[in-house]
Amino acid sequence: MDRDNQKGSLIRIGQAAERAGVSKQTLQYYLMVGLLEATERTDGGQQYFDEKAVERISLIKSLNDSGYPLREIREIFIRRQQQFD
């Protein structure tokens, strides 16, 4: 089953990492530390991402590259989400 064709905009973890300019291992680490979640996860554990997730991954990379520690980036995202809840 080809998810790109079925869901239109969902891509696999490797493609999301490539589009965002990070390694697959870096993206897996972002997931592990709670910086983002997969857009969709299959029963088999495969993770898929939409364009919004790719943009967030790129933002995380940019912030981290400019000196923000990942812990602080996560806190920024948490505070921002709390403003909208």
C-alpha positions as CSV (number, residue, x, y, z in Angstrom):
1,M,0.0,0.0,0.0
2,D,1.5,3.4,-1.0
3,R,0.6,5.9,1.7
4,D,1.7,8.9,-0.5
5,N,-1.1,8.0,-2.9
6,Q,-3.6,6.9,-0.4
7,K,-3.3,9.8,2.0
8,G,-2.1,12.4,-0.4
9,S,0.3,14.3,1.8
10,L,1.6,11.8,4.3
11,I,5.2,10.7,4.0
12,R,7.5,8.2,5.7
13,I,10.0,9.1,8.4
14,G,13.0,9.0,6.1
15,Q,11.3,11.3,3.5
16,A,10.3,13.7,6.3
17,A,13.8,13.8,7.6
18,E,15.2,14.4,4.2
19,R,12.8,17.2,3.4
20,A,13.5,18.9,6.8
21,G,17.2,18.6,6.4
22,V,17.9,16.3,9.3
23,S,19.0,12.7,9.5
24,K,16.5,9.9,10.2
25,Q,18.2,9.3,13.5
26,T,17.9,13.0,14.5
27,L,14.2,12.9,13.7
28,Q,13.8,9.7,15.8
29,Y,15.5,11.6,18.6
30,Y,13.1,14.5,18.3
31,L,10.3,12.1,18.6
32,M,11.8,10.3,21.6
33,V,12.3,13.5,23.6
34,G,8.8,14.8,22.8
35,L,9.5,17.6,20.4
36,L,6.9,16.3,18.0
37,E,4.6,13.4,17.3
38,A,4.1,11.5,14.0
39,T,1.0,12.6,12.2
40,E,-0.1,9.0,11.9
41,R,1.2,5.7,13.1
42,T,0.2,2.4,11.6
43,D,-0.7,-0.7,13.7
44,G,2.7,-2.0,12.6
45,G,4.5,1.0,14.1
46,Q,5.3,2.8,10.9
47,Q,5.3,6.6,11.3
48,Y,4.0,9.1,8.8
49,F,4.3,12.9,8.7
50,D,2.4,15.7,6.9
51,E,3.8,19.0,5.6
52,K,3.1,20.7,8.9
53,A,5.2,18.2,10.8
54,V,8.0,18.7,8.2
55,E,7.9,22.4,8.9
56,R,8.1,21.9,12.6
57,I,11.1,19.6,12.2
58,S,12.8,22.3,10.1
59,L,11.9,24.9,12.8
60,I,13.4,22.6,15.5
61,K,16.6,22.2,13.5
62,S,16.9,26.0,12.9
63,L,16.3,26.8,16.5
64,N,18.8,24.2,17.6
65,D,21.4,25.3,15.1
66,S,21.1,28.9,16.3
67,G,21.9,27.8,19.9
68,Y,18.6,26.8,21.6
69,P,18.9,23.6,23.5
70,L,16.3,20.9,22.6
71,R,14.9,21.1,26.1
72,E,14.3,24.8,25.8
73,I,12.7,24.3,22.3
74,R,10.3,21.7,23.8
75,E,9.4,24.2,26.6
76,I,8.7,26.9,24.1
77,F,6.4,24.6,22.2
78,I,4.6,23.5,25.4
79,R,4.0,27.1,26.5
80,R,2.8,28.0,23.0
81,Q,0.3,25.1,22.9
82,Q,-1.0,26.1,26.4
83,Q,-1.8,29.5,25.1
84,F,-4.1,28.0,22.5
85,D,-5.8,25.4,24.7
